[in-house]
Amino acid sequence: MKEARLIVPRHHQWQTVVEKRLTEAFGGFTLIFAHGGWKDKTGAFITEPVAVYDVAMDVTRDNRNKLMQIARETMVALNQEAVYVRLPSGDVLLVTRTMGQ
């Protein structure tokens, strides 16, 4: 197994959904509360509290797809520009609305 990571804005009601989805897909998770920051499209500095989810998963296409689906659902549900995903390979993706289109 390898470790993957999903970083999403802290949102109490949606956290319950993410936690349920991660548990169903991978058997469990570890949650760390943190604070993230970045520059938006206009160059403004943005910060927000985030939830960092680590999961152990077998490296399969199916598991990668499950993780990416959870990231996309979270991005849409919380109206985010992007959601951070670290794949078990160590590769990092910012899942955006235009990915795969």
BELWO-V92839 format. One record per pair of residues at least 12 apart in sequence whose ideal C-beta (glycine too) atoms are under 6 Angstrom apart, sorted by sequence separation. I is the first residue (numbers start at 1). J is the second residue. D is the distance in whole Angstrom. If there is no record, write none. Layout:
{{I/J/D} {I/J/D}}
//
This chain:
{{71/83/5} {82/94/4} {83/95/5} {35/49/6} {36/50/5} {71/85/5} {82/96/5} {34/50/5} {34/52/5} {32/52/4} {75/95/6} {31/53/6} {72/95/6} {29/53/5} {30/54/5} {71/95/4} {29/55/5} {26/55/4} {59/88/5} {22/53/6} {26/57/5} {22/55/6} {15/51/6} {9/48/6} {10/49/4} {10/50/6} {9/50/6} {10/51/5} {25/66/4} {7/50/5} {8/51/5} {7/52/5} {6/53/5} {5/54/5} {21/70/5} {3/54/6} {4/55/5} {3/56/6} {4/57/6} {1/56/5} {1/58/6} {2/59/5} {4/67/6} {14/77/6} {14/78/6} {6/71/6} {8/74/5} {11/78/6} {9/78/6} {8/83/6} {7/84/4} {6/85/6} {5/86/4} {4/87/6} {4/88/5} {2/88/3}}
//
